[in-house]
Amino acid sequence: MKNTLRVFISVLCLALVTSCSKSDPAPTPTPTPLVSDLIKKVWSASNIQWDGNVQYDKAATSNLVAGYAQFKLDLTSSSSVSLTEYDGNKFTGTYSLSSDNKTLTLSSLKTSDGTEPTGTGGTLAFTISGVPTASSLVIESTTAYVKASNKKIRLSLVNP
């Protein structure tokens, strides 16, 4: 009887010890995507402002600058860029992201016939507002842009 009781207590203790052990490991945190990876998409215009005044809104029935419906910023390559502006001009060049992920610079922009965007010397620089997501990117020109009536532009972009 004593042996049966000892075996029973031993089994009970063993069951208690094994039931208290960790069986589920802690979940592995999902790594935060890099800004350089998040912006590698083809972006279209959602809302465009010149000095704070809305010029285009994708959801609106009419817009001051309706041509932004054809706007595209293609950053799918790791360094090449294609920019189709609201007037239909398509420029190609290179792009870079600053080390602090706050400035996007489009350089060496030219059309197929060698024309640069008016008044830019082929370079457009934008400050990235907030943190880009998989479906939205907000950028603001660092200087006034001739094609935007010499005003700073804020581009709220979406993908797709």
Contacts in CASP RR format, 6 or more apart in sequence:
PFRMAT RR
TARGET T0000
AUTHOR 0000-0000-0000
METHOD contacts of the structure
MODEL  1
MKNTLRVFISVLCLALVTSCSKSDPAPTPTPTPLVSDLIKKVWSASNIQW
DGNVQYDKAATSNLVAGYAQFKLDLTSSSSVSLTEYDGNKFTGTYSLSSD
NKTLTLSSLKTSDGTEPTGTGGTLAFTISGVPTASSLVIESTTAYVKASN
KKIRLSLVNP
33 134 0 8 1.000
35 97 0 8 1.000
35 101 0 8 1.000
35 128 0 8 1.000
35 131 0 8 1.000
35 132 0 8 1.000
36 97 0 8 1.000
36 101 0 8 1.000
38 132 0 8 1.000
38 133 0 8 1.000
38 134 0 8 1.000
38 137 0 8 1.000
39 75 0 8 1.000
39 97 0 8 1.000
39 104 0 8 1.000
39 132 0 8 1.000
39 137 0 8 1.000
40 75 0 8 1.000
40 76 0 8 1.000
40 77 0 8 1.000
40 78 0 8 1.000
41 75 0 8 1.000
41 76 0 8 1.000
41 137 0 8 1.000
41 159 0 8 1.000
42 72 0 8 1.000
42 73 0 8 1.000
42 74 0 8 1.000
42 75 0 8 1.000
42 76 0 8 1.000
42 159 0 8 1.000
42 160 0 8 1.000
43 72 0 8 1.000
43 73 0 8 1.000
43 74 0 8 1.000
43 75 0 8 1.000
43 137 0 8 1.000
43 157 0 8 1.000
43 158 0 8 1.000
43 159 0 8 1.000
44 58 0 8 1.000
44 71 0 8 1.000
44 72 0 8 1.000
44 73 0 8 1.000
44 157 0 8 1.000
44 158 0 8 1.000
44 159 0 8 1.000
44 160 0 8 1.000
45 56 0 8 1.000
45 58 0 8 1.000
45 68 0 8 1.000
45 69 0 8 1.000
45 71 0 8 1.000
45 86 0 8 1.000
45 155 0 8 1.000
45 156 0 8 1.000
45 157 0 8 1.000
45 158 0 8 1.000
46 57 0 8 1.000
46 58 0 8 1.000
46 136 0 8 1.000
46 156 0 8 1.000
46 157 0 8 1.000
46 158 0 8 1.000
47 54 0 8 1.000
47 56 0 8 1.000
47 57 0 8 1.000
47 58 0 8 1.000
47 156 0 8 1.000
48 54 0 8 1.000
48 55 0 8 1.000
48 56 0 8 1.000
48 57 0 8 1.000
48 65 0 8 1.000
48 68 0 8 1.000
48 71 0 8 1.000
48 86 0 8 1.000
48 153 0 8 1.000
48 154 0 8 1.000
48 155 0 8 1.000
48 156 0 8 1.000
49 55 0 8 1.000
49 153 0 8 1.000
49 154 0 8 1.000
50 148 0 8 1.000
50 149 0 8 1.000
50 151 0 8 1.000
50 152 0 8 1.000
50 153 0 8 1.000
51 151 0 8 1.000
51 152 0 8 1.000
52 154 0 8 1.000
54 64 0 8 1.000
55 63 0 8 1.000
55 64 0 8 1.000
55 65 0 8 1.000
55 68 0 8 1.000
55 148 0 8 1.000
56 63 0 8 1.000
56 64 0 8 1.000
56 65 0 8 1.000
56 66 0 8 1.000
56 67 0 8 1.000
56 68 0 8 1.000
56 69 0 8 1.000
56 71 0 8 1.000
56 86 0 8 1.000
57 63 0 8 1.000
58 69 0 8 1.000
58 158 0 8 1.000
63 69 0 8 1.000
65 86 0 8 1.000
67 86 0 8 1.000
67 87 0 8 1.000
67 88 0 8 1.000
68 86 0 8 1.000
70 84 0 8 1.000
70 86 0 8 1.000
70 88 0 8 1.000
71 84 0 8 1.000
71 85 0 8 1.000
71 86 0 8 1.000
71 155 0 8 1.000
72 82 0 8 1.000
72 83 0 8 1.000
72 84 0 8 1.000
73 81 0 8 1.000
73 82 0 8 1.000
73 83 0 8 1.000
73 84 0 8 1.000
73 155 0 8 1.000
73 157 0 8 1.000
74 81 0 8 1.000
74 82 0 8 1.000
74 83 0 8 1.000
75 81 0 8 1.000
75 95 0 8 1.000
79 94 0 8 1.000
79 95 0 8 1.000
79 96 0 8 1.000
80 92 0 8 1.000
80 93 0 8 1.000
80 94 0 8 1.000
80 95 0 8 1.000
81 92 0 8 1.000
81 93 0 8 1.000
81 94 0 8 1.000
81 95 0 8 1.000
81 106 0 8 1.000
81 109 0 8 1.000
82 90 0 8 1.000
82 91 0 8 1.000
82 92 0 8 1.000
82 93 0 8 1.000
83 90 0 8 1.000
83 91 0 8 1.000
83 92 0 8 1.000
83 106 0 8 1.000
83 109 0 8 1.000
83 117 0 8 1.000
83 124 0 8 1.000
84 90 0 8 1.000
84 91 0 8 1.000
85 91 0 8 1.000
85 117 0 8 1.000
85 147 0 8 1.000
86 147 0 8 1.000
87 147 0 8 1.000
89 111 0 8 1.000
89 115 0 8 1.000
89 117 0 8 1.000
90 111 0 8 1.000
90 112 0 8 1.000
91 106 0 8 1.000
91 109 0 8 1.000
91 110 0 8 1.000
91 111 0 8 1.000
91 116 0 8 1.000
91 117 0 8 1.000
91 122 0 8 1.000
92 109 0 8 1.000
92 110 0 8 1.000
93 106 0 8 1.000
93 107 0 8 1.000
93 108 0 8 1.000
93 109 0 8 1.000
93 110 0 8 1.000
94 106 0 8 1.000
94 107 0 8 1.000
94 108 0 8 1.000
95 104 0 8 1.000
95 105 0 8 1.000
95 106 0 8 1.000
95 107 0 8 1.000
96 104 0 8 1.000
96 105 0 8 1.000
96 107 0 8 1.000
97 103 0 8 1.000
97 104 0 8 1.000
97 105 0 8 1.000
98 104 0 8 1.000
98 105 0 8 1.000
101 128 0 8 1.000
102 127 0 8 1.000
102 128 0 8 1.000
103 125 0 8 1.000
103 126 0 8 1.000
103 127 0 8 1.000
103 128 0 8 1.000
103 142 0 8 1.000
104 125 0 8 1.000
104 126 0 8 1.000
104 128 0 8 1.000
104 139 0 8 1.000
105 123 0 8 1.000
105 124 0 8 1.000
105 125 0 8 1.000
105 126 0 8 1.000
106 122 0 8 1.000
106 123 0 8 1.000
106 124 0 8 1.000
106 125 0 8 1.000
106 126 0 8 1.000
107 122 0 8 1.000
107 123 0 8 1.000
108 122 0 8 1.000
108 123 0 8 1.000
109 116 0 8 1.000
109 117 0 8 1.000
109 120 0 8 1.000
109 122 0 8 1.000
109 123 0 8 1.000
109 124 0 8 1.000
110 116 0 8 1.000
110 122 0 8 1.000
116 122 0 8 1.000
117 124 0 8 1.000
117 147 0 8 1.000
118 146 0 8 1.000
118 147 0 8 1.000
119 146 0 8 1.000
120 145 0 8 1.000
120 146 0 8 1.000
124 141 0 8 1.000
124 145 0 8 1.000
125 141 0 8 1.000
125 142 0 8 1.000
125 143 0 8 1.000
126 139 0 8 1.000
126 140 0 8 1.000
126 141 0 8 1.000
126 142 0 8 1.000
126 155 0 8 1.000
127 139 0 8 1.000
127 140 0 8 1.000
127 142 0 8 1.000
128 137 0 8 1.000
128 138 0 8 1.000
128 139 0 8 1.000
129 138 0 8 1.000
129 139 0 8 1.000
129 140 0 8 1.000
129 154 0 8 1.000
130 138 0 8 1.000
132 138 0 8 1.000
134 159 0 8 1.000
135 158 0 8 1.000
135 159 0 8 1.000
135 160 0 8 1.000
136 156 0 8 1.000
136 157 0 8 1.000
136 158 0 8 1.000
136 159 0 8 1.000
137 157 0 8 1.000
137 158 0 8 1.000
137 159 0 8 1.000
138 154 0 8 1.000
138 155 0 8 1.000
138 156 0 8 1.000
138 157 0 8 1.000
139 154 0 8 1.000
139 155 0 8 1.000
139 157 0 8 1.000
140 152 0 8 1.000
140 153 0 8 1.000
140 154 0 8 1.000
140 155 0 8 1.000
141 148 0 8 1.000
141 152 0 8 1.000
141 153 0 8 1.000
141 154 0 8 1.000
143 152 0 8 1.000
144 150 0 8 1.000
144 151 0 8 1.000
144 152 0 8 1.000
145 151 0 8 1.000
145 152 0 8 1.000
145 153 0 8 1.000
END
